[in-house]
Amino acid sequence: MPVYESEFSDSSYGFRPSRSAHQAQQKASQYVEEGRTTVIDTDLKNFFDAVNHDRLMYRLSTRTGDKPLLKLIRK
């Protein structure tokens, strides 16, 4: 996780350390108060069914040399 944490958008709250759904709702409310009119909520539940696994594994392997972790992810 520490390897990739810096890559995530500051607007991302799902499954992040020290972040919660409650904080995401507070941020969305803040945006509305600032006059923004659109809030996007995405759910990645089907992401791994659709992603190009070879490309994903290549991208992961360029950031980490942890072969047991990569094998676990591939499974």
Biopython code that builds the backbone (N, CA, C, O; Angstrom):
import numpy as np
from Bio.PDB.StructureBuilder import StructureBuilder

atoms = [
    (1, "MET", "N", (0.811, -1.198, 0.000)),
    (1, "MET", "CA", (0.000, 0.000, 0.000)),
    (1, "MET", "C", (0.859, 1.269, 0.000)),
    (1, "MET", "O", (0.543, 2.188, -0.756)),
    (2, "PRO", "N", (1.911, 1.373, 0.792)),
    (2, "PRO", "CA", (2.689, 2.612, 0.787)),
    (2, "PRO", "C", (3.281, 2.942, -0.582)),
    (2, "PRO", "O", (3.476, 4.114, -0.907)),
    (3, "VAL", "N", (3.565, 1.923, -1.381)),
    (3, "VAL", "CA", (4.135, 2.159, -2.705)),
    (3, "VAL", "C", (3.165, 2.927, -3.586)),
    (3, "VAL", "O", (3.583, 3.770, -4.380)),
    (4, "TYR", "N", (1.867, 2.645, -3.453)),
    (4, "TYR", "CA", (0.869, 3.213, -4.351)),
    (4, "TYR", "C", (0.067, 4.358, -3.758)),
    (4, "TYR", "O", (-0.610, 5.071, -4.500)),
    (5, "GLU", "N", (0.117, 4.558, -2.469)),
    (5, "GLU", "CA", (-0.722, 5.572, -1.823)),
    (5, "GLU", "C", (-0.552, 6.949, -2.459)),
    (5, "GLU", "O", (-1.534, 7.671, -2.633)),
    (6, "SER", "N", (0.661, 7.317, -2.802)),
    (6, "SER", "CA", (0.906, 8.642, -3.394)),
    (6, "SER", "C", (0.293, 8.785, -4.781)),
    (6, "SER", "O", (0.138, 9.905, -5.269)),
    (7, "GLU", "N", (-0.059, 7.677, -5.425)),
    (7, "GLU", "CA", (-0.631, 7.709, -6.770)),
    (7, "GLU", "C", (-2.131, 8.019, -6.775)),
    (7, "GLU", "O", (-2.670, 8.461, -7.789)),
    (8, "PHE", "N", (-2.796, 7.792, -5.657)),
    (8, "PHE", "CA", (-4.247, 7.968, -5.605)),
    (8, "PHE", "C", (-4.629, 9.444, -5.553)),
    (8, "PHE", "O", (-3.906, 10.273, -5.002)),
    (9, "SER", "N", (-5.757, 9.742, -6.127)),
    (9, "SER", "CA", (-6.297, 11.097, -6.090)),
    (9, "SER", "C", (-6.622, 11.480, -4.655)),
    (9, "SER", "O", (-7.051, 10.640, -3.864)),
    (10, "ASP", "N", (-6.419, 12.739, -4.325)),
    (10, "ASP", "CA", (-6.784, 13.232, -3.001)),
    (10, "ASP", "C", (-8.292, 13.124, -2.783)),
    (10, "ASP", "O", (-8.756, 13.147, -1.643)),
    (11, "SER", "N", (-9.048, 13.007, -3.851)),
    (11, "SER", "CA", (-10.504, 12.890, -3.760)),
    (11, "SER", "C", (-10.970, 11.456, -3.564)),
    (11, "SER", "O", (-12.172, 11.207, -3.478)),
    (12, "SER", "N", (-10.052, 10.523, -3.494)),
    (12, "SER", "CA", (-10.391, 9.113, -3.333)),
    (12, "SER", "C", (-10.473, 8.763, -1.855)),
    (12, "SER", "O", (-9.560, 9.065, -1.086)),
    (13, "TYR", "N", (-11.576, 8.123, -1.458)),
    (13, "TYR", "CA", (-11.770, 7.779, -0.049)),
    (13, "TYR", "C", (-11.914, 6.278, 0.195)),
    (13, "TYR", "O", (-11.720, 5.830, 1.325)),
    (14, "GLY", "N", (-12.241, 5.502, -0.807)),
    (14, "GLY", "CA", (-12.509, 4.079, -0.613)),
    (14, "GLY", "C", (-11.274, 3.272, -0.277)),
    (14, "GLY", "O", (-10.269, 3.338, -0.984)),
    (15, "PHE", "N", (-11.347, 2.509, 0.802)),
    (15, "PHE", "CA", (-10.288, 1.591, 1.204)),
    (15, "PHE", "C", (-8.934, 2.276, 1.333)),
    (15, "PHE", "O", (-7.901, 1.717, 0.964)),
    (16, "ARG", "N", (-8.958, 3.500, 1.864)),
    (16, "ARG", "CA", (-7.721, 4.258, 2.075)),
    (16, "ARG", "C", (-7.447, 4.390, 3.561)),
    (16, "ARG", "O", (-8.389, 4.522, 4.343)),
    (17, "PRO", "N", (-6.190, 4.359, 3.975)),
    (17, "PRO", "CA", (-5.885, 4.510, 5.397)),
    (17, "PRO", "C", (-6.320, 5.892, 5.896)),
    (17, "PRO", "O", (-6.126, 6.899, 5.216)),
    (18, "SER", "N", (-6.893, 5.917, 7.060)),
    (18, "SER", "CA", (-7.335, 7.153, 7.717)),
    (18, "SER", "C", (-8.411, 7.899, 6.936)),
    (18, "SER", "O", (-8.559, 9.110, 7.095)),
    (19, "ARG", "N", (-9.169, 7.186, 6.087)),
    (19, "ARG", "CA", (-10.278, 7.799, 5.350)),
    (19, "ARG", "C", (-11.511, 6.934, 5.511)),
    (19, "ARG", "O", (-11.418, 5.725, 5.720)),
    (20, "SER", "N", (-12.671, 7.574, 5.412)),
    (20, "SER", "CA", (-13.909, 6.830, 5.633)),
    (20, "SER", "C", (-15.008, 7.339, 4.713)),
    (20, "SER", "O", (-14.879, 8.391, 4.087)),
    (21, "ALA", "N", (-16.078, 6.580, 4.644)),
    (21, "ALA", "CA", (-17.247, 7.000, 3.864)),
    (21, "ALA", "C", (-17.834, 8.276, 4.454)),
    (21, "ALA", "O", (-18.332, 9.132, 3.723)),
    (22, "HIS", "N", (-17.777, 8.402, 5.765)),
    (22, "HIS", "CA", (-18.289, 9.608, 6.423)),
    (22, "HIS", "C", (-17.508, 10.844, 5.962)),
    (22, "HIS", "O", (-18.099, 11.893, 5.705)),
    (23, "GLN", "N", (-16.196, 10.718, 5.861)),
    (23, "GLN", "CA", (-15.374, 11.833, 5.376)),
    (23, "GLN", "C", (-15.702, 12.163, 3.920)),
    (23, "GLN", "O", (-15.711, 13.332, 3.533)),
    (24, "ALA", "N", (-15.968, 11.147, 3.123)),
    (24, "ALA", "CA", (-16.332, 11.370, 1.720)),
    (24, "ALA", "C", (-17.642, 12.144, 1.637)),
    (24, "ALA", "O", (-17.776, 13.050, 0.815)),
    (25, "GLN", "N", (-18.604, 11.795, 2.479)),
    (25, "GLN", "CA", (-19.881, 12.518, 2.496)),
    (25, "GLN", "C", (-19.682, 13.959, 2.941)),
    (25, "GLN", "O", (-20.304, 14.865, 2.387)),
    (26, "GLN", "N", (-18.838, 14.183, 3.916)),
    (26, "GLN", "CA", (-18.557, 15.548, 4.368)),
    (26, "GLN", "C", (-17.934, 16.366, 3.240)),
    (26, "GLN", "O", (-18.293, 17.527, 3.040)),
    (27, "LYS", "N", (-17.007, 15.764, 2.509)),
    (27, "LYS", "CA", (-16.354, 16.464, 1.398)),
    (27, "LYS", "C", (-17.363, 16.783, 0.296)),
    (27, "LYS", "O", (-17.335, 17.871, -0.279)),
    (28, "ALA", "N", (-18.249, 15.838, 0.004)),
    (28, "ALA", "CA", (-19.274, 16.077, -1.013)),
    (28, "ALA", "C", (-20.174, 17.224, -0.577)),
    (28, "ALA", "O", (-20.532, 18.065, -1.401)),
    (29, "SER", "N", (-20.540, 17.278, 0.676)),
    (29, "SER", "CA", (-21.370, 18.376, 1.195)),
    (29, "SER", "C", (-20.638, 19.703, 1.070)),
    (29, "SER", "O", (-21.240, 20.718, 0.719)),
    (30, "GLN", "N", (-19.355, 19.698, 1.352)),
    (30, "GLN", "CA", (-18.546, 20.916, 1.213)),
    (30, "GLN", "C", (-18.562, 21.403, -0.234)),
    (30, "GLN", "O", (-18.704, 22.599, -0.488)),
    (31, "TYR", "N", (-18.417, 20.482, -1.178)),
    (31, "TYR", "CA", (-18.436, 20.848, -2.589)),
    (31, "TYR", "C", (-19.769, 21.484, -2.968)),
    (31, "TYR", "O", (-19.797, 22.470, -3.704)),
    (32, "VAL", "N", (-20.870, 20.931, -2.476)),
    (32, "VAL", "CA", (-22.198, 21.475, -2.773)),
    (32, "VAL", "C", (-22.306, 22.888, -2.202)),
    (32, "VAL", "O", (-22.819, 23.788, -2.869)),
    (33, "GLU", "N", (-21.828, 23.087, -0.977)),
    (33, "GLU", "CA", (-21.861, 24.412, -0.355)),
    (33, "GLU", "C", (-21.028, 25.418, -1.137)),
    (33, "GLU", "O", (-21.331, 26.611, -1.130)),
    (34, "GLU", "N", (-19.989, 24.953, -1.804)),
    (34, "GLU", "CA", (-19.129, 25.817, -2.622)),
    (34, "GLU", "C", (-19.765, 26.137, -3.970)),
    (34, "GLU", "O", (-19.224, 26.925, -4.745)),
    (35, "GLY", "N", (-20.916, 25.523, -4.249)),
    (35, "GLY", "CA", (-21.608, 25.806, -5.499)),
    (35, "GLY", "C", (-21.422, 24.776, -6.585)),
    (35, "GLY", "O", (-21.957, 24.937, -7.682)),
    (36, "ARG", "N", (-20.687, 23.734, -6.315)),
    (36, "ARG", "CA", (-20.537, 22.678, -7.313)),
    (36, "ARG", "C", (-21.858, 21.932, -7.426)),
    (36, "ARG", "O", (-22.589, 21.796, -6.445)),
    (37, "THR", "N", (-22.155, 21.457, -8.609)),
    (37, "THR", "CA", (-23.463, 20.833, -8.847)),
    (37, "THR", "C", (-23.394, 19.349, -9.163)),
    (37, "THR", "O", (-24.431, 18.708, -9.337)),
    (38, "THR", "N", (-22.186, 18.789, -9.241)),
    (38, "THR", "CA", (-22.059, 17.385, -9.601)),
    (38, "THR", "C", (-21.131, 16.674, -8.627)),
    (38, "THR", "O", (-20.029, 17.141, -8.340)),
    (39, "VAL", "N", (-21.593, 15.549, -8.130)),
    (39, "VAL", "CA", (-20.764, 14.671, -7.298)),
    (39, "VAL", "C", (-20.778, 13.308, -7.971)),
    (39, "VAL", "O", (-21.844, 12.798, -8.316)),
    (40, "ILE", "N", (-19.622, 12.722, -8.159)),
    (40, "ILE", "CA", (-19.532, 11.428, -8.821)),
    (40, "ILE", "C", (-19.136, 10.372, -7.801)),
    (40, "ILE", "O", (-18.147, 10.516, -7.083)),
    (41, "ASP", "N", (-19.924, 9.317, -7.753)),
    (41, "ASP", "CA", (-19.650, 8.182, -6.883)),
    (41, "ASP", "C", (-19.429, 6.979, -7.792)),
    (41, "ASP", "O", (-20.305, 6.612, -8.574)),
    (42, "THR", "N", (-18.262, 6.376, -7.684)),
    (42, "THR", "CA", (-17.976, 5.212, -8.528)),
    (42, "THR", "C", (-17.775, 3.979, -7.667)),
    (42, "THR", "O", (-17.298, 4.061, -6.535)),
    (43, "ASP", "N", (-18.138, 2.864, -8.210)),
    (43, "ASP", "CA", (-17.979, 1.593, -7.525)),
    (43, "ASP", "C", (-17.190, 0.675, -8.450)),
    (43, "ASP", "O", (-17.599, 0.419, -9.583)),
    (44, "LEU", "N", (-16.087, 0.197, -7.972)),
    (44, "LEU", "CA", (-15.193, -0.609, -8.803)),
    (44, "LEU", "C", (-15.419, -2.104, -8.641)),
    (44, "LEU", "O", (-14.520, -2.898, -8.917)),
    (45, "LYS", "N", (-16.612, -2.501, -8.195)),
    (45, "LYS", "CA", (-16.840, -3.915, -7.906)),
    (45, "LYS", "C", (-16.608, -4.821, -9.118)),
    (45, "LYS", "O", (-16.210, -5.972, -8.944)),
    (46, "ASN", "N", (-16.841, -4.343, -10.316)),
    (46, "ASN", "CA", (-16.638, -5.163, -11.514)),
    (46, "ASN", "C", (-15.330, -4.844, -12.243)),
    (46, "ASN", "O", (-15.081, -5.364, -13.331)),
    (47, "PHE", "N", (-14.508, -4.003, -11.652)),
    (47, "PHE", "CA", (-13.279, -3.579, -12.306)),
    (47, "PHE", "C", (-12.405, -4.757, -12.713)),
    (47, "PHE", "O", (-11.935, -4.817, -13.849)),
    (48, "PHE", "N", (-12.182, -5.692, -11.795)),
    (48, "PHE", "CA", (-11.247, -6.779, -12.079)),
    (48, "PHE", "C", (-11.820, -7.808, -13.043)),
    (48, "PHE", "O", (-11.086, -8.660, -13.543)),
    (49, "ASP", "N", (-13.117, -7.740, -13.308)),
    (49, "ASP", "CA", (-13.703, -8.595, -14.339)),
    (49, "ASP", "C", (-13.433, -8.040, -15.731)),
    (49, "ASP", "O", (-13.413, -8.788, -16.709)),
    (50, "ALA", "N", (-13.225, -6.725, -15.820)),
    (50, "ALA", "CA", (-13.110, -6.073, -17.122)),
    (50, "ALA", "C", (-11.694, -5.601, -17.461)),
    (50, "ALA", "O", (-11.385, -5.388, -18.633)),
    (51, "VAL", "N", (-10.839, -5.435, -16.464)),
    (51, "VAL", "CA", (-9.507, -4.891, -16.703)),
    (51, "VAL", "C", (-8.651, -5.865, -17.507)),
    (51, "VAL", "O", (-8.804, -7.082, -17.398)),
    (52, "ASN", "N", (-7.760, -5.320, -18.303)),
    (52, "ASN", "CA", (-6.783, -6.128, -19.023)),
    (52, "ASN", "C", (-5.749, -6.598, -17.998)),
    (52, "ASN", "O", (-4.905, -5.817, -17.559)),
    (53, "HIS", "N", (-5.818, -7.872, -17.623)),
    (53, "HIS", "CA", (-4.976, -8.378, -16.544)),
    (53, "HIS", "C", (-3.488, -8.354, -16.874)),
    (53, "HIS", "O", (-2.667, -8.103, -15.992)),
    (54, "ASP", "N", (-3.132, -8.608, -18.109)),
    (54, "ASP", "CA", (-1.714, -8.562, -18.482)),
    (54, "ASP", "C", (-1.163, -7.149, -18.325)),
    (54, "ASP", "O", (-0.056, -6.961, -17.820)),
    (55, "ARG", "N", (-1.929, -6.169, -18.755)),
    (55, "ARG", "CA", (-1.497, -4.772, -18.624)),
    (55, "ARG", "C", (-1.407, -4.370, -17.147)),
    (55, "ARG", "O", (-0.461, -3.702, -16.731)),
    (56, "LEU", "N", (-2.410, -4.789, -16.365)),
    (56, "LEU", "CA", (-2.396, -4.497, -14.934)),
    (56, "LEU", "C", (-1.164, -5.087, -14.270)),
    (56, "LEU", "O", (-0.475, -4.401, -13.514)),
    (57, "MET", "N", (-0.883, -6.347, -14.546)),
    (57, "MET", "CA", (0.262, -7.004, -13.926)),
    (57, "MET", "C", (1.581, -6.351, -14.350)),
    (57, "MET", "O", (2.505, -6.222, -13.546)),
    (58, "TYR", "N", (1.659, -5.946, -15.601)),
    (58, "TYR", "CA", (2.868, -5.251, -16.056)),
    (58, "TYR", "C", (3.055, -3.953, -15.284)),
    (58, "TYR", "O", (4.147, -3.665, -14.793)),
    (59, "ARG", "N", (1.975, -3.164, -15.179)),
    (59, "ARG", "CA", (2.060, -1.877, -14.475)),
    (59, "ARG", "C", (2.439, -2.085, -13.012)),
    (59, "ARG", "O", (3.245, -1.333, -12.465)),
    (60, "LEU", "N", (1.865, -3.097, -12.384)),
    (60, "LEU", "CA", (2.202, -3.378, -10.991)),
    (60, "LEU", "C", (3.661, -3.809, -10.854)),
    (60, "LEU", "O", (4.347, -3.404, -9.916)),
    (61, "SER", "N", (4.126, -4.623, -11.785)),
    (61, "SER", "CA", (5.498, -5.136, -11.704)),
    (61, "SER", "C", (6.538, -4.041, -11.893)),
    (61, "SER", "O", (7.667, -4.181, -11.423)),
    (62, "THR", "N", (6.182, -2.956, -12.569)),
    (62, "THR", "CA", (7.143, -1.866, -12.730)),
    (62, "THR", "C", (7.303, -1.055, -11.452)),
    (62, "THR", "O", (8.270, -0.307, -11.305)),
    (63, "ARG", "N", (6.355, -1.201, -10.522)),
    (63, "ARG", "CA", (6.406, -0.451, -9.260)),
    (63, "ARG", "C", (6.878, -1.286, -8.082)),
    (63, "ARG", "O", (7.354, -0.735, -7.089)),
    (64, "THR", "N", (6.757, -2.591, -8.170)),
    (64, "THR", "CA", (7.178, -3.444, -7.053)),
    (64, "THR", "C", (7.880, -4.683, -7.584)),
    (64, "THR", "O", (7.495, -5.232, -8.617)),
    (65, "GLY", "N", (8.879, -5.106, -6.894)),
    (65, "GLY", "CA", (9.581, -6.328, -7.270)),
    (65, "GLY", "C", (9.189, -7.497, -6.382)),
    (65, "GLY", "O", (9.855, -8.532, -6.376)),
    (66, "ASP", "N", (8.121, -7.333, -5.642)),
    (66, "ASP", "CA", (7.667, -8.353, -4.689)),
    (66, "ASP", "C", (6.943, -9.462, -5.451)),
    (66, "ASP", "O", (5.734, -9.396, -5.671)),
    (67, "LYS", "N", (7.708, -10.485, -5.849)),
    (67, "LYS", "CA", (7.133, -11.552, -6.677)),
    (67, "LYS", "C", (6.023, -12.332, -5.989)),
    (67, "LYS", "O", (5.029, -12.652, -6.641)),
    (68, "PRO", "N", (6.143, -12.656, -4.694)),
    (68, "PRO", "CA", (5.001, -13.344, -4.044)),
    (68, "PRO", "C", (3.715, -12.503, -4.063)),
    (68, "PRO", "O", (2.620, -13.039, -4.231)),
    (69, "LEU", "N", (3.857, -11.198, -3.890)),
    (69, "LEU", "CA", (2.676, -10.327, -3.958)),
    (69, "LEU", "C", (2.087, -10.337, -5.359)),
    (69, "LEU", "O", (0.868, -10.423, -5.511)),
    (70, "LEU", "N", (2.908, -10.255, -6.365)),
    (70, "LEU", "CA", (2.422, -10.255, -7.745)),
    (70, "LEU", "C", (1.729, -11.580, -8.072)),
    (70, "LEU", "O", (0.713, -11.588, -8.767)),
    (71, "LYS", "N", (2.267, -12.699, -7.579)),
    (71, "LYS", "CA", (1.624, -13.993, -7.799)),
    (71, "LYS", "C", (0.253, -14.047, -7.142)),
    (71, "LYS", "O", (-0.703, -14.574, -7.712)),
    (72, "LEU", "N", (0.169, -13.498, -5.939)),
    (72, "LEU", "CA", (-1.106, -13.447, -5.226)),
    (72, "LEU", "C", (-2.121, -12.605, -5.988)),
    (72, "LEU", "O", (-3.281, -12.997, -6.116)),
    (73, "ILE", "N", (-1.701, -11.472, -6.486)),
    (73, "ILE", "CA", (-2.597, -10.598, -7.253)),
    (73, "ILE", "C", (-3.064, -11.293, -8.521)),
    (73, "ILE", "O", (-4.241, -11.216, -8.873)),
    (74, "ARG", "N", (-2.154, -11.970, -9.208)),
    (74, "ARG", "CA", (-2.525, -12.642, -10.457)),
    (74, "ARG", "C", (-3.599, -13.688, -10.217)),
    (74, "ARG", "O", (-4.473, -13.878, -11.063)),
    (75, "LYS", "N", (-3.550, -14.373, -9.075)),
    (75, "LYS", "CA", (-4.570, -15.386, -8.762)),
    (75, "LYS", "C", (-5.927, -14.743, -8.633)),
    (75, "LYS", "O", (-6.914, -15.431, -8.372)),
]
sb = StructureBuilder()
sb.init_structure("model")
sb.init_model(0)
sb.init_chain("A")
sb.init_seg("    ")
for serial, (resi, resn, name, xyz) in enumerate(atoms, 1):
    if name == "N":
        sb.init_residue(resn, " ", resi, " ")
    sb.init_atom(name, np.array(xyz, "f"), 0.0, 1.0, " ", f" {name:<3s}", serial, name[0])
structure = sb.get_structure()
